[in-house]
Amino acid sequence: MDQEKLRSALDGQLIALDEPAYDGPASAMPDALVAAVLAAYDRGRQPERDAARQAVRYLLDKLATAAPGRTVEVRVPPYAAVQAIPGPRHTRGTPPNVVETDGRTWIELALGRLTWAEAMAKGAVAASGSRADLSAHLPL
């Protein structure tokens, strides 16, 4: 992740929350950004767009690193999408295994604040394909 863009997004989110700018170590910035975005949601606010995008991207990248592969496409529109999970590789057209959700749900799933079963039960995740169950890979 680009450190300058990350810091800008983090500080922008913190300012929107009436919090001081980030002064911790650079290595902790991605997690601080996720926490700030989650704080906005918890306060009933929409997070800053760039902060939400970067937080979602960071957590999607963590999934792709933890479960490398190209079997499942995980989409969090309008922010980002990744291919992950080992298995048969998809190369053209619509992938057979797709997971799609919103930014808040993805962050809550990735952090363990929401289980896969809970998200599926309330219709917060659309999953299609025989390998589109991420429960074994969550939380990150």
N, CA, C and O atoms as a GROMACS GRO file, in nm:
protein
  560
    1MET      N    1   0.084  -0.119   0.000
    1MET     CA    2   0.000   0.000   0.000
    1MET      C    3   0.088   0.125   0.000
    1MET      O    4   0.193   0.128   0.064
    2ASP      N    5   0.045   0.223  -0.070
    2ASP     CA    6   0.115   0.350  -0.076
    2ASP      C    7   0.100   0.421   0.059
    2ASP      O    8  -0.010   0.456   0.099
    3GLN      N    9   0.212   0.442   0.127
    3GLN     CA   10   0.209   0.498   0.263
    3GLN      C   11   0.150   0.639   0.268
    3GLN      O   12   0.079   0.673   0.363
    4GLU      N   13   0.179   0.721   0.166
    4GLU     CA   14   0.124   0.858   0.167
    4GLU      C   15  -0.027   0.856   0.150
    4GLU      O   16  -0.098   0.929   0.219
    5LYS      N   17  -0.077   0.775   0.058
    5LYS     CA   18  -0.221   0.766   0.037
    5LYS      C   19  -0.290   0.707   0.160
    5LYS      O   20  -0.399   0.750   0.199
    6LEU      N   21  -0.225   0.610   0.219
    6LEU     CA   22  -0.279   0.547   0.340
    6LEU      C   23  -0.289   0.648   0.454
    6LEU      O   24  -0.391   0.657   0.521
    7ARG      N   25  -0.181   0.723   0.475
    7ARG     CA   26  -0.182   0.824   0.582
    7ARG      C   27  -0.288   0.932   0.555
    7ARG      O   28  -0.357   0.975   0.646
    8SER      N   29  -0.299   0.974   0.431
    8SER     CA   30  -0.398   1.076   0.395
    8SER      C   31  -0.539   1.025   0.423
    8SER      O   32  -0.621   1.097   0.480
    9ALA      N   33  -0.568   0.902   0.383
    9ALA     CA   34  -0.700   0.843   0.407
    9ALA      C   35  -0.726   0.827   0.556
    9ALA      O   36  -0.836   0.856   0.604
   10LEU      N   37  -0.626   0.781   0.629
   10LEU     CA   38  -0.641   0.761   0.773
   10LEU      C   39  -0.665   0.894   0.844
   10LEU      O   40  -0.757   0.906   0.924
   11ASP      N   41  -0.582   0.992   0.814
   11ASP     CA   42  -0.599   1.122   0.879
   11ASP      C   43  -0.732   1.186   0.841
   11ASP      O   44  -0.797   1.249   0.925
   12GLY      N   45  -0.773   1.171   0.715
   12GLY     CA   46  -0.902   1.224   0.673
   12GLY      C   47  -1.017   1.161   0.750
   12GLY      O   48  -1.112   1.229   0.788
   13GLN      N   49  -1.008   1.030   0.773
   13GLN     CA   50  -1.113   0.962   0.849
   13GLN      C   51  -1.111   1.004   0.995
   13GLN      O   52  -1.216   1.025   1.056
   14LEU      N   53  -0.992   1.015   1.051
   14LEU     CA   54  -0.982   1.056   1.191
   14LEU      C   55  -1.036   1.197   1.212
   14LEU      O   56  -1.107   1.223   1.310
   15ILE      N   57  -1.004   1.287   1.121
   15ILE     CA   58  -1.054   1.425   1.132
   15ILE      C   59  -1.207   1.425   1.122
   15ILE      O   60  -1.274   1.498   1.195
   16ALA      N   61  -1.262   1.344   1.030
   16ALA     CA   62  -1.408   1.335   1.017
   16ALA      C   63  -1.474   1.283   1.144
   16ALA      O   64  -1.591   1.310   1.170
   17LEU      N   65  -1.397   1.207   1.223
   17LEU     CA   66  -1.447   1.153   1.351
   17LEU      C   67  -1.414   1.245   1.469
   17LEU      O   68  -1.437   1.210   1.584
   18ASP      N   69  -1.360   1.365   1.438
   18ASP     CA   70  -1.316   1.459   1.542
   18ASP      C   71  -1.209   1.400   1.632
   18ASP      O   72  -1.207   1.422   1.753
   19GLU      N   73  -1.119   1.325   1.571
   19GLU     CA   74  -1.007   1.263   1.640
   19GLU      C   75  -0.878   1.328   1.592
   19GLU      O   76  -0.874   1.385   1.482
   20PRO      N   77  -0.773   1.321   1.672
   20PRO     CA   78  -0.644   1.376   1.626
   20PRO      C   79  -0.585   1.291   1.514
   20PRO      O   80  -0.619   1.174   1.498
   21ALA      N   81  -0.497   1.352   1.437
   21ALA     CA   82  -0.428   1.281   1.329
   21ALA      C   83  -0.348   1.165   1.387
   21ALA      O   84  -0.310   1.166   1.504
   22TYR      N   85  -0.322   1.066   1.304
   22TYR     CA   86  -0.249   0.946   1.346
   22TYR      C   87  -0.105   0.980   1.376
   22TYR      O   88  -0.040   1.052   1.300
   23ASP      N   89  -0.055   0.928   1.488
   23ASP     CA   90   0.086   0.953   1.522
   23ASP      C   91   0.159   0.825   1.559
   23ASP      O   92   0.264   0.830   1.623
   24GLY      N   93   0.105   0.711   1.521
   24GLY     CA   94   0.169   0.583   1.552
   24GLY      C   95   0.266   0.539   1.444
   24GLY      O   96   0.294   0.615   1.351
   25PRO      N   97   0.317   0.418   1.456
   25PRO     CA   98   0.414   0.367   1.359
   25PRO      C   99   0.349   0.338   1.223
   25PRO      O  100   0.231   0.302   1.216
   26ALA      N  101   0.426   0.353   1.119
   26ALA     CA  102   0.376   0.330   0.983
   26ALA      C  103   0.326   0.188   0.966
   26ALA      O  104   0.229   0.164   0.893
   27SER      N  105   0.389   0.092   1.033
   27SER     CA  106   0.350  -0.048   1.018
   27SER      C  107   0.209  -0.075   1.071
   27SER      O  108   0.146  -0.173   1.031
   28ALA      N  109   0.160   0.010   1.160
   28ALA     CA  110   0.027  -0.010   1.219
   28ALA      C  111  -0.082   0.072   1.149
   28ALA      O  112  -0.199   0.064   1.187
   29MET      N  113  -0.044   0.150   1.049
   29MET     CA  114  -0.141   0.236   0.980
   29MET      C  115  -0.257   0.160   0.917
   29MET      O  116  -0.372   0.203   0.931
   30PRO      N  117  -0.233   0.048   0.846
   30PRO     CA  118  -0.348  -0.020   0.786
   30PRO      C  119  -0.452  -0.064   0.889
   30PRO      O  120  -0.572  -0.048   0.868
   31ASP      N  121  -0.406  -0.119   1.000
   31ASP     CA  122  -0.501  -0.162   1.104
   31ASP      C  123  -0.568  -0.043   1.170
   31ASP      O  124  -0.686  -0.051   1.207
   32ALA      N  125  -0.497   0.067   1.185
   32ALA     CA  126  -0.556   0.189   1.241
   32ALA      C  127  -0.663   0.243   1.146
   32ALA      O  128  -0.766   0.293   1.190
   33LEU      N  129  -0.638   0.233   1.017
   33LEU     CA  130  -0.736   0.278   0.918
   33LEU      C  131  -0.863   0.193   0.926
   33LEU      O  132  -0.974   0.247   0.924
   34VAL      N  133  -0.847   0.062   0.934
   34VAL     CA  134  -0.964  -0.027   0.946
   34VAL      C  135  -1.042   0.009   1.072
   34VAL      O  136  -1.165   0.015   1.069
   35ALA      N  137  -0.972   0.032   1.183
   35ALA     CA  138  -1.039   0.068   1.309
   35ALA      C  139  -1.113   0.200   1.296
   35ALA      O  140  -1.224   0.214   1.349
   36ALA      N  141  -1.055   0.297   1.226
   36ALA     CA  142  -1.120   0.427   1.209
   36ALA      C  143  -1.245   0.416   1.122
   36ALA      O  144  -1.346   0.479   1.151
   37VAL      N  145  -1.238   0.335   1.018
   37VAL     CA  146  -1.355   0.314   0.932
   37VAL      C  147  -1.465   0.244   1.011
   37VAL      O  148  -1.582   0.279   1.001
   38LEU      N  149  -1.426   0.145   1.089
   38LEU     CA  150  -1.524   0.074   1.170
   38LEU      C  151  -1.585   0.167   1.276
   38LEU      O  152  -1.703   0.156   1.307
   39ALA      N  153  -1.505   0.257   1.330
   39ALA     CA  154  -1.557   0.355   1.427
   39ALA      C  155  -1.662   0.444   1.362
   39ALA      O  156  -1.762   0.478   1.425
   40ALA      N  157  -1.640   0.482   1.237
   40ALA     CA  158  -1.740   0.563   1.166
   40ALA      C  159  -1.871   0.485   1.154
   40ALA      O  160  -1.978   0.538   1.183
   41TYR      N  161  -1.863   0.360   1.113
   41TYR     CA  162  -1.984   0.277   1.102
   41TYR      C  163  -2.052   0.264   1.238
   41TYR      O  164  -2.174   0.276   1.249
   42ASP      N  165  -1.971   0.238   1.342
   42ASP     CA  166  -2.027   0.221   1.477
   42ASP      C  167  -2.097   0.346   1.528
   42ASP      O  168  -2.188   0.338   1.610
   43ARG      N  169  -2.055   0.461   1.479
   43ARG     CA  170  -2.118   0.588   1.519
   43ARG      C  171  -2.234   0.626   1.429
   43ARG      O  172  -2.289   0.736   1.440
   44GLY      N  173  -2.271   0.536   1.339
   44GLY     CA  174  -2.383   0.562   1.251
   44GLY      C  175  -2.350   0.655   1.136
   44GLY      O  176  -2.440   0.716   1.078
   45ARG      N  177  -2.222   0.668   1.104
   45ARG     CA  178  -2.180   0.756   0.996
   45ARG      C  179  -2.126   0.674   0.880
   45ARG      O  180  -2.084   0.560   0.896
   46GLN      N  181  -2.129   0.734   0.764
   46GLN     CA  182  -2.062   0.675   0.649
   46GLN      C  183  -1.914   0.712   0.658
   46GLN      O  184  -1.882   0.829   0.681
   47PRO      N  185  -1.825   0.617   0.642
   47PRO     CA  186  -1.682   0.651   0.644
   47PRO      C  187  -1.645   0.734   0.521
   47PRO      O  188  -1.717   0.736   0.421
   48GLU      N  189  -1.534   0.801   0.531
   48GLU     CA  190  -1.481   0.873   0.416
   48GLU      C  191  -1.455   0.772   0.304
   48GLU      O  192  -1.404   0.662   0.329
   49ARG      N  193  -1.490   0.808   0.183
   49ARG     CA  194  -1.483   0.713   0.071
   49ARG      C  195  -1.342   0.655   0.053
   49ARG      O  196  -1.328   0.533   0.038
   50ASP      N  197  -1.241   0.739   0.054
   50ASP     CA  198  -1.105   0.689   0.032
   50ASP      C  199  -1.062   0.599   0.148
   50ASP      O  200  -0.993   0.500   0.126
   51ALA      N  201  -1.102   0.633   0.268
   51ALA     CA  202  -1.067   0.551   0.385
   51ALA      C  203  -1.133   0.414   0.373
   51ALA      O  204  -1.068   0.312   0.396
   52ALA      N  205  -1.260   0.411   0.338
   52ALA     CA  206  -1.331   0.284   0.323
   52ALA      C  207  -1.268   0.200   0.213
   52ALA      O  208  -1.249   0.080   0.229
   53ARG      N  209  -1.237   0.264   0.101
   53ARG     CA  210  -1.176   0.191  -0.011
   53ARG      C  211  -1.044   0.127   0.030
   53ARG      O  212  -1.018   0.011   0.000
   54GLN      N  213  -0.961   0.205   0.096
   54GLN     CA  214  -0.830   0.152   0.135
   54GLN      C  215  -0.842   0.044   0.242
   54GLN      O  216  -0.766  -0.053   0.240
   55ALA      N  217  -0.936   0.058   0.334
   55ALA     CA  218  -0.956  -0.043   0.438
   55ALA      C  219  -1.004  -0.174   0.375
   55ALA      O  220  -0.954  -0.282   0.408
   56VAL      N  221  -1.100  -0.165   0.284
   56VAL     CA  222  -1.151  -0.283   0.216
   56VAL      C  223  -1.039  -0.349   0.136
   56VAL      O  224  -1.021  -0.470   0.142
   57ARG      N  225  -0.965  -0.269   0.061
   57ARG     CA  226  -0.855  -0.322  -0.021
   57ARG      C  227  -0.751  -0.394   0.065
   57ARG      O  228  -0.705  -0.502   0.030
   58TYR      N  229  -0.715  -0.333   0.177
   58TYR     CA  230  -0.617  -0.393   0.268
   58TYR      C  231  -0.666  -0.531   0.315
   58TYR      O  232  -0.589  -0.628   0.315
   59LEU      N  233  -0.793  -0.540   0.355
   59LEU     CA  234  -0.846  -0.667   0.405
   59LEU      C  235  -0.863  -0.770   0.293
   59LEU      O  236  -0.844  -0.889   0.316
   60LEU      N  237  -0.898  -0.726   0.173
   60LEU     CA  238  -0.902  -0.818   0.060
   60LEU      C  239  -0.762  -0.871   0.028
   60LEU      O  240  -0.746  -0.989  -0.002
   61ASP      N  241  -0.663  -0.784   0.034
   61ASP     CA  242  -0.525  -0.827   0.010
   61ASP      C  243  -0.481  -0.928   0.116
   61ASP      O  244  -0.408  -1.022   0.085
   62LYS      N  245  -0.525  -0.908   0.240
   62LYS     CA  246  -0.492  -1.004   0.346
   62LYS      C  247  -0.552  -1.140   0.315
   62LYS      O  248  -0.488  -1.243   0.338
   63LEU      N  249  -0.676  -1.143   0.264
   63LEU     CA  250  -0.738  -1.269   0.226
   63LEU      C  251  -0.658  -1.336   0.114
   63LEU      O  252  -0.628  -1.455   0.121
   64ALA      N  253  -0.624  -1.259   0.012
   64ALA     CA  254  -0.550  -1.313  -0.102
   64ALA      C  255  -0.413  -1.366  -0.060
   64ALA      O  256  -0.364  -1.462  -0.118
   65THR      N  257  -0.352  -1.304   0.040
   65THR     CA  258  -0.222  -1.351   0.090
   65THR      C  259  -0.240  -1.476   0.175
   65THR      O  260  -0.160  -1.569   0.165
   66ALA      N  261  -0.344  -1.479   0.259
   66ALA     CA  262  -0.368  -1.593   0.348
   66ALA      C  263  -0.418  -1.716   0.273
   66ALA      O  264  -0.391  -1.829   0.312
   67ALA      N  265  -0.492  -1.693   0.164
   67ALA     CA  266  -0.550  -1.803   0.086
   67ALA      C  267  -0.524  -1.778  -0.062
   67ALA      O  268  -0.617  -1.751  -0.138
   68PRO      N  269  -0.397  -1.788  -0.103
   68PRO     CA  270  -0.364  -1.756  -0.242
   68PRO      C  271  -0.428  -1.855  -0.340
   68PRO      O  272  -0.439  -1.974  -0.312
   69GLY      N  273  -0.469  -1.804  -0.451
   69GLY     CA  274  -0.529  -1.886  -0.554
   69GLY      C  275  -0.616  -1.800  -0.643
   69GLY      O  276  -0.619  -1.677  -0.630
   70ARG      N  277  -0.688  -1.864  -0.734
   70ARG     CA  278  -0.772  -1.789  -0.827
   70ARG      C  279  -0.906  -1.858  -0.847
   70ARG      O  280  -0.967  -1.846  -0.954
   71THR      N  281  -0.952  -1.931  -0.746
   71THR     CA  282  -1.075  -2.007  -0.759
   71THR      C  283  -1.199  -1.925  -0.729
   71THR      O  284  -1.304  -1.946  -0.791
   72VAL      N  285  -1.189  -1.830  -0.635
   72VAL     CA  286  -1.305  -1.751  -0.594
   72VAL      C  287  -1.274  -1.603  -0.616
   72VAL      O  288  -1.167  -1.554  -0.577
   73GLU      N  289  -1.367  -1.534  -0.678
   73GLU     CA  290  -1.354  -1.389  -0.690
   73GLU      C  291  -1.437  -1.325  -0.579
   73GLU      O  292  -1.557  -1.349  -0.568
   74VAL      N  293  -1.372  -1.244  -0.497
   74VAL     CA  294  -1.439  -1.175  -0.387
   74VAL      C  295  -1.452  -1.029  -0.428
   74VAL      O  296  -1.352  -0.960  -0.450
   75ARG      N  297  -1.576  -0.984  -0.439
   75ARG     CA  298  -1.605  -0.848  -0.485
   75ARG      C  299  -1.667  -0.766  -0.373
   75ARG      O  300  -1.759  -0.810  -0.304
   76VAL      N  301  -1.615  -0.645  -0.357
   76VAL     CA  302  -1.672  -0.549  -0.263
   76VAL      C  303  -1.689  -0.418  -0.339
   76VAL      O  304  -1.607  -0.326  -0.328
   77PRO      N  305  -1.798  -0.410  -0.418
   77PRO     CA  306  -1.818  -0.289  -0.497
   77PRO      C  307  -1.858  -0.171  -0.409
   77PRO      O  308  -1.927  -0.190  -0.309
   78PRO      N  309  -1.816  -0.052  -0.442
   78PRO     CA  310  -1.740  -0.012  -0.559
   78PRO      C  311  -1.589  -0.008  -0.532
   78PRO      O  312  -1.515   0.054  -0.608
   79TYR      N  313  -1.545  -0.073  -0.426
   79TYR     CA  314  -1.408  -0.055  -0.379
   79TYR      C  315  -1.302  -0.142  -0.446
   79TYR      O  316  -1.202  -0.090  -0.494
   80ALA      N  317  -1.324  -0.273  -0.450
   80ALA     CA  318  -1.218  -0.361  -0.501
   80ALA      C  319  -1.270  -0.503  -0.517
   80ALA      O  320  -1.380  -0.536  -0.473
   81ALA      N  321  -1.188  -0.584  -0.582
   81ALA     CA  322  -1.215  -0.727  -0.596
   81ALA      C  323  -1.081  -0.799  -0.602
   81ALA      O  324  -0.982  -0.745  -0.652
   82VAL      N  325  -1.078  -0.921  -0.552
   82VAL     CA  326  -0.958  -1.004  -0.561
   82VAL      C  327  -0.999  -1.146  -0.596
   82VAL      O  328  -1.114  -1.187  -0.578
   83GLN      N  329  -0.903  -1.220  -0.648
   83GLN     CA  330  -0.921  -1.364  -0.665
   83GLN      C  331  -0.836  -1.431  -0.559
   83GLN      O  332  -0.722  -1.392  -0.536
   84ALA      N  333  -0.892  -1.533  -0.496
   84ALA     CA  334  -0.824  -1.602  -0.387
   84ALA      C  335  -0.870  -1.747  -0.383
   84ALA      O  336  -0.949  -1.790  -0.468
   85ILE      N  337  -0.824  -1.821  -0.289
   85ILE     CA  338  -0.858  -1.958  -0.257
   85ILE      C  339  -0.795  -2.054  -0.360
   85ILE      O  340  -0.817  -2.042  -0.480
   86PRO      N  341  -0.718  -2.149  -0.309
   86PRO     CA  342  -0.656  -2.246  -0.399
   86PRO      C  343  -0.760  -2.336  -0.466
   86PRO      O  344  -0.868  -2.359  -0.411
   87GLY      N  345  -0.727  -2.385  -0.582
   87GLY     CA  346  -0.816  -2.474  -0.655
   87GLY      C  347  -0.809  -2.446  -0.804
   87GLY      O  348  -0.714  -2.382  -0.850
   88PRO      N  349  -0.908  -2.492  -0.878
   88PRO     CA  350  -0.907  -2.470  -1.023
   88PRO      C  351  -0.905  -2.321  -1.055
   88PRO      O  352  -0.976  -2.241  -0.994
   89ARG      N  353  -0.823  -2.286  -1.152
   89ARG     CA  354  -0.807  -2.147  -1.189
   89ARG      C  355  -0.911  -2.105  -1.291
   89ARG      O  356  -0.942  -2.177  -1.386
   90HIS      N  357  -0.964  -1.986  -1.270
   90HIS     CA  358  -1.060  -1.928  -1.364
   90HIS      C  359  -0.985  -1.830  -1.454
   90HIS      O  360  -0.902  -1.753  -1.407
   91THR      N  361  -1.014  -1.833  -1.586
   91THR     CA  362  -0.939  -1.745  -1.676
   91THR      C  363  -1.022  -1.649  -1.759
   91THR      O  364  -0.973  -1.539  -1.788
   92ARG      N  365  -1.146  -1.684  -1.798
   92ARG     CA  366  -1.222  -1.593  -1.885
   92ARG      C  367  -1.369  -1.589  -1.846
   92ARG      O  368  -1.424  -1.685  -1.792
   93GLY      N  369  -1.431  -1.474  -1.873
   93GLY     CA  370  -1.574  -1.462  -1.848
   93GLY      C  371  -1.606  -1.447  -1.700
   93GLY      O  372  -1.518  -1.416  -1.620
   94THR      N  373  -1.730  -1.469  -1.666
   94THR     CA  374  -1.773  -1.459  -1.526
   94THR      C  375  -1.720  -1.581  -1.451
   94THR      O  376  -1.741  -1.694  -1.494
   95PRO      N  377  -1.652  -1.558  -1.338
   95PRO     CA  378  -1.600  -1.672  -1.263
   95PRO      C  379  -1.713  -1.758  -1.208
   95PRO      O  380  -1.820  -1.706  -1.175
   96PRO      N  381  -1.692  -1.890  -1.196
   96PRO     CA  382  -1.796  -1.977  -1.144
   96PRO      C  383  -1.818  -1.962  -0.994
   96PRO      O  384  -1.924  -1.998  -0.944
   97ASN      N  385  -1.721  -1.910  -0.922
   97ASN     CA  386  -1.729  -1.893  -0.777
   97ASN      C  387  -1.711  -1.746  -0.743
   97ASN      O  388  -1.602  -1.691  -0.756
   98VAL      N  389  -1.820  -1.682  -0.701
   98VAL     CA  390  -1.816  -1.538  -0.674
   98VAL      C  391  -1.879  -1.510  -0.538
   98VAL      O  392  -1.983  -1.566  -0.503
   99VAL      N  393  -1.813  -1.424  -0.464
   99VAL     CA  394  -1.866  -1.372  -0.338
   99VAL      C  395  -1.875  -1.222  -0.354
   99VAL      O  396  -1.779  -1.158  -0.396
  100GLU      N  397  -1.991  -1.165  -0.321
  100GLU     CA  398  -2.006  -1.020  -0.331
  100GLU      C  399  -2.074  -0.968  -0.205
  100GLU      O  400  -2.172  -1.026  -0.158
  101THR      N  401  -2.022  -0.858  -0.152
  101THR     CA  402  -2.080  -0.796  -0.034
  101THR      C  403  -2.044  -0.648  -0.032
  101THR      O  404  -1.968  -0.601  -0.115
  102ASP      N  405  -2.100  -0.577   0.064
  102ASP     CA  406  -2.070  -0.434   0.079
  102ASP      C  407  -1.948  -0.417   0.170
  102ASP      O  408  -1.902  -0.511   0.235
  103GLY      N  409  -1.897  -0.294   0.173
  103GLY     CA  410  -1.776  -0.265   0.249
  103GLY      C  411  -1.788  -0.294   0.397
  103GLY      O  412  -1.698  -0.355   0.456
  104ARG      N  413  -1.895  -0.250   0.459
  104ARG     CA  414  -1.910  -0.272   0.603
  104ARG      C  415  -1.916  -0.421   0.636
  104ARG      O  416  -1.850  -0.467   0.730
  105THR      N  417  -1.994  -0.496   0.561
  105THR     CA  418  -2.003  -0.640   0.586
  105THR      C  419  -1.868  -0.706   0.569
  105THR      O  420  -1.830  -0.791   0.650
  106TRP      N  421  -1.794  -0.668   0.464
  106TRP     CA  422  -1.661  -0.729   0.442
  106TRP      C  423  -1.569  -0.701   0.560
  106TRP      O  424  -1.502  -0.792   0.609
  107ILE      N  425  -1.566  -0.578   0.607
  107ILE     CA  426  -1.480  -0.544   0.720
  107ILE      C  427  -1.521  -0.624   0.843
  107ILE      O  428  -1.435  -0.677   0.914
  108GLU      N  429  -1.651  -0.632   0.870
  108GLU     CA  430  -1.697  -0.706   0.987
  108GLU      C  431  -1.667  -0.855   0.975
  108GLU      O  432  -1.632  -0.919   1.074
  109LEU      N  433  -1.680  -0.913   0.856
  109LEU     CA  434  -1.643  -1.052   0.834
  109LEU      C  435  -1.493  -1.074   0.855
  109LEU      O  436  -1.451  -1.167   0.924
  110ALA      N  437  -1.413  -0.986   0.796
  110ALA     CA  438  -1.268  -0.999   0.804
  110ALA      C  439  -1.217  -0.989   0.948
  110ALA      O  440  -1.118  -1.054   0.984
  111LEU      N  441  -1.285  -0.909   1.029
  111LEU     CA  442  -1.241  -0.890   1.168
  111LEU      C  443  -1.309  -0.986   1.266
  111LEU      O  444  -1.274  -0.986   1.384
  112GLY      N  445  -1.402  -1.064   1.219
  112GLY     CA  446  -1.470  -1.159   1.307
  112GLY      C  447  -1.585  -1.099   1.386
  112GLY      O  448  -1.635  -1.163   1.478
  113ARG      N  449  -1.628  -0.980   1.352
  113ARG     CA  450  -1.743  -0.920   1.420
  113ARG      C  451  -1.874  -0.977   1.367
  113ARG      O  452  -1.980  -0.959   1.428
  114LEU      N  453  -1.867  -1.045   1.254
  114LEU     CA  454  -1.981  -1.107   1.191
  114LEU      C  455  -1.933  -1.240   1.136
  114LEU      O  456  -1.827  -1.247   1.074
  115THR      N  457  -2.010  -1.347   1.159
  115THR     CA  458  -1.970  -1.476   1.103
  115THR      C  459  -2.024  -1.491   0.962
  115THR      O  460  -2.117  -1.420   0.922
  116TRP      N  461  -1.965  -1.583   0.889
  116TRP     CA  462  -2.011  -1.611   0.753
  116TRP      C  463  -2.157  -1.653   0.756
  116TRP      O  464  -2.237  -1.607   0.675
  117ALA      N  465  -2.192  -1.741   0.848
  117ALA     CA  466  -2.331  -1.790   0.858
  117ALA      C  467  -2.428  -1.675   0.888
  117ALA      O  468  -2.536  -1.669   0.830
  118GLU      N  469  -2.389  -1.584   0.976
  118GLU     CA  470  -2.475  -1.469   1.008
  118GLU      C  471  -2.494  -1.380   0.886
  118GLU      O  472  -2.605  -1.335   0.857
  119ALA      N  473  -2.385  -1.353   0.815
  119ALA     CA  474  -2.392  -1.268   0.696
  119ALA      C  475  -2.479  -1.331   0.588
  119ALA      O  476  -2.558  -1.262   0.523
  120MET      N  477  -2.465  -1.462   0.569
  120MET     CA  478  -2.546  -1.532   0.469
  120MET      C  479  -2.693  -1.532   0.511
  120MET      O  480  -2.782  -1.511   0.428
  121ALA      N  481  -2.719  -1.555   0.640
  121ALA     CA  482  -2.857  -1.563   0.689
  121ALA      C  483  -2.931  -1.432   0.671
  121ALA      O  484  -3.051  -1.431   0.642
  122LYS      N  485  -2.861  -1.321   0.687
  122LYS     CA  486  -2.930  -1.192   0.672
  122LYS      C  487  -2.921  -1.136   0.530
  122LYS      O  488  -2.964  -1.023   0.505
  123GLY      N  489  -2.865  -1.213   0.439
  123GLY     CA  490  -2.859  -1.171   0.299
  123GLY      C  491  -2.758  -1.063   0.271
  123GLY      O  492  -2.769  -0.992   0.171
  124ALA      N  493  -2.658  -1.049   0.358
  124ALA     CA  494  -2.556  -0.945   0.341
  124ALA      C  495  -2.445  -0.988   0.246
  124ALA      O  496  -2.362  -0.906   0.205
  125VAL      N  497  -2.443  -1.117   0.209
  125VAL     CA  498  -2.343  -1.171   0.119
  125VAL      C  499  -2.414  -1.250   0.010
  125VAL      O  500  -2.502  -1.330   0.039
  126ALA      N  501  -2.375  -1.227  -0.114
  126ALA     CA  502  -2.421  -1.310  -0.225
  126ALA      C  503  -2.305  -1.401  -0.263
  126ALA      O  504  -2.196  -1.354  -0.297
  127ALA      N  505  -2.327  -1.531  -0.255
  127ALA     CA  506  -2.222  -1.627  -0.286
  127ALA      C  507  -2.276  -1.730  -0.384
  127ALA      O  508  -2.380  -1.791  -0.361
  128SER      N  509  -2.204  -1.747  -0.494
  128SER     CA  510  -2.245  -1.846  -0.593
  128SER      C  511  -2.127  -1.933  -0.630
  128SER      O  512  -2.013  -1.886  -0.637
  129GLY      N  513  -2.154  -2.059  -0.653
  129GLY     CA  514  -2.048  -2.152  -0.688
  129GLY      C  515  -2.019  -2.246  -0.573
  129GLY      O  516  -2.040  -2.212  -0.456
  130SER      N  517  -1.970  -2.364  -0.607
  130SER     CA  518  -1.946  -2.467  -0.507
  130SER      C  519  -1.831  -2.435  -0.411
  130SER      O  520  -1.821  -2.496  -0.305
  131ARG      N  521  -1.746  -2.342  -0.447
  131ARG     CA  522  -1.632  -2.307  -0.362
  131ARG      C  523  -1.643  -2.168  -0.301
  131ARG      O  524  -1.545  -2.116  -0.247
  132ALA      N  525  -1.760  -2.108  -0.308
  132ALA     CA  526  -1.777  -1.968  -0.266
  132ALA      C  527  -1.812  -1.953  -0.119
  132ALA      O  528  -1.878  -1.857  -0.081
  133ASP      N  529  -1.769  -2.045  -0.036
  133ASP     CA  530  -1.789  -2.036   0.108
  133ASP      C  531  -1.656  -1.996   0.171
  133ASP      O  532  -1.560  -2.072   0.169
  134LEU      N  533  -1.651  -1.875   0.227
  134LEU     CA  534  -1.525  -1.825   0.284
  134LEU      C  535  -1.511  -1.852   0.434
  134LEU      O  536  -1.416  -1.806   0.496
  135SER      N  537  -1.605  -1.926   0.492
  135SER     CA  538  -1.605  -1.945   0.637
  135SER      C  539  -1.474  -2.003   0.690
  135SER      O  540  -1.434  -1.971   0.802
  136ALA      N  541  -1.408  -2.088   0.613
  136ALA     CA  542  -1.281  -2.148   0.658
  136ALA      C  543  -1.167  -2.046   0.657
  136ALA      O  544  -1.061  -2.072   0.716
  137HIS      N  545  -1.186  -1.932   0.593
  137HIS     CA  546  -1.079  -1.834   0.579
  137HIS      C  547  -1.103  -1.707   0.660
  137HIS      O  548  -1.022  -1.614   0.656
  138LEU      N  549  -1.214  -1.703   0.732
  138LEU     CA  550  -1.251  -1.584   0.810
  138LEU      C  551  -1.267  -1.619   0.957
  138LEU      O  552  -1.308  -1.731   0.986
  139PRO      N  553  -1.237  -1.531   1.049
  139PRO     CA  554  -1.180  -1.398   1.025
  139PRO      C  555  -1.034  -1.408   0.983
  139PRO      O  556  -0.969  -1.512   0.999
  140LEU      N  557  -0.984  -1.297   0.930
  140LEU     CA  558  -0.845  -1.292   0.883
  140LEU      C  559  -0.749  -1.280   0.999
  140LEU      O  560  -0.627  -1.274   0.978
   0.00000   0.00000   0.00000
